[in-house]
């Protein structure tokens, strides 16, 4: 039997991502359209434990589509990982008569949601909100497109000064375990090399590639480094390269949390709206412990358990090859 969902709460947890507000807006308004009482949980799972749960109406989510970050705020809550913390959170859900929960976040958010649902039978649907794009079951996660555009804009500006001064720039982007941002931004920005967590690239190989570019009269070079590369971050690699390859004046730029902020792209606004709409409809249809994702321009459900198998996520082989072919 389908559950008779009457009250749904939505929260954002972990790192923020552009487009989260579009998803919140869609969740709240879709629920209200179907006659469901909607609630917002402030500061993620921390808000479940502190009972920071607020009723939301259609006007609560007006004029937020263009905003970065999340109007519900977010936090990393260690207490929610404990049995005691989850018990308190469940009691607060019951106190507010909430029978459906939409969680927006990445792998840490989904891990907590899965355990919470399995232990207490809470109806949970996940929306993939992470700039890392590392959840199985969605071609694109919320915020990924905006983050890439932010990186590309920064690299375009750095390229100007690199060309003017005959410089070699190492640019570090986010991606502790995933090279998605680094890979796509390298192609879109015409970088000379990219270093990914998923691919072994030695400093010697990098130097050989840079030397080839110098021999063919490249006036500057851009190397994009995912922060999780096994040889270290951009500063470490730049130092090793500088010791044996001094053709260029070497500089390092770490983009850091700049990649998380800013107004979401049109793609992320639409994606957030589609996923929020689908999440509420999934709860109404009786689904739980599922993630809504975009697969081939269609919204599909993937179990949260499967979505968390990030080790099976593969970078596109053609894009990997293109980084070698197009950077000569």
Buried (B, 14 or more C-beta within 10 A) or exposed (E): EEBEBEBBBBBBBBBBBBBBBBBBBBBBBBBBEEEBBBBBBBBBBBBBBBBBBBEBEEEBBEEBBEBBBBBBBBBBBEBBBEEEBBEBBBBBBEEBEBBBBBBBBBBBBBBBBBBBBBEBEBBBBBBBBBBBBBBBBBBBBBBBBBBBBBBBBBBEEBBEEBEEEBBBBBBBBBBEBBBBBBBBBBBBBEBBBBBBBBBEBEBEEBBEBBEEBBEEEBEBBBBBBBBBBEBBBBEBBBBBBBEEBEBBEBBBBBBEEBBBBBEBBEBBBBBBBBBBBBBBBBBBEEBBBBBBBBEEEEBBBBBBBEBBBBEEBEBEEEBBEBBEEEBE
